[in-house]
């Protein structure tokens, strides 16, 4: 006999209820209601029966907004939130509903193929999601033009990590350009926000990659291991003098495109590390290998999913929107192959840019296991921490 909760779950499986949850989510955040989205989404099953195009009625996973955690780097307000900042944060989280809807449409398309999707099918789905991403409001996707403009080797896509997003209320000395420090902690004074924490932690992880005693090294080349065992260069981590060179090149490139760069500093601070994407040819190889991995008819595990995720995050295709497109495609892939979307840290993209492939896979697998078993998980992604370490 079905339990009451099961009945509630089954009744909630349609798009109308999904949008209804979104409305309640925004109202809840605006009023400061602590119930929030989790309590609403917890009563929703992630499965529904769909027509597999002649293959018979099979149960296909339904992706929920809770499967797509809002990246902390998008939330630049400290707690407790004011009514204004709470509403702004809730609006950011609305995007997860749009991603979930796009993923569910993709799942139905895959189901109706009547056969396992090929690498070409996954590539086509990636492109569809890219187009859908560009249709979203400017506040979500930045420039629509950038979301549909292929990333080339000329520049225009450098990710800064460190204190480039300072705590809320941080004050900068107008003469030195440095932020005022809290005398008690030695850290930049102000109220920490999810965005400032994510950037600062990513900067520390990136610096740690260079290893102790390597202060003289300013550039580190990351690589990706493909499924055939070969390796391809992925992103580069740069800092110090090399970082300043890249920053100047980036500033000149943006200026040539008509962007106002008068406020850009030439020399980057000591805490800063920048991630420079791989060359276009290498990114295409990495991305294609991810498609092949998603289409592999062999055993598909959480490790397979995490490996494909690492490749997608390190092979951006457009100038904007890559992270959201990759998360949505990965939600589909997890739901299709595993029957659920693996749980992952909200800063998964910054994690991929700052750790090596094996560490990324091990951590994602362990994070998902802990979430499934109810064990404590780390509040943020650690650096060089064993998966068995508490």
Secondary structure as UniProt FT lines:
FT   HELIX           4..11
FT   HELIX           15..31
FT   TURN            34..35
FT   HELIX           36..41
FT   TURN            42..43
FT   STRAND          47..51
FT   TURN            53..54
FT   STRAND          57..61
FT   HELIX           65..67
FT   HELIX           72..74
FT   HELIX           83..111
FT   TURN            112..113
FT   HELIX           119..134
FT   HELIX           138..141
FT   HELIX           144..147
FT   TURN            153..154
FT   STRAND          158..161
FT   TURN            174..176
FT   TURN            183..185
FT   HELIX           194..209
FT   TURN            212..213
FT   TURN            215..216
FT   STRAND          219..225
FT   TURN            227..228
FT   STRAND          231..238
FT   HELIX           240..256
FT   TURN            257..258
FT   TURN            262..263
FT   TURN            270..271
FT   STRAND          273..276
FT   HELIX           280..295
FT   HELIX           302..313
FT   HELIX           322..338
FT   TURN            346..347
FT   HELIX           348..354
FT   HELIX           357..373
FT   TURN            387..388
//
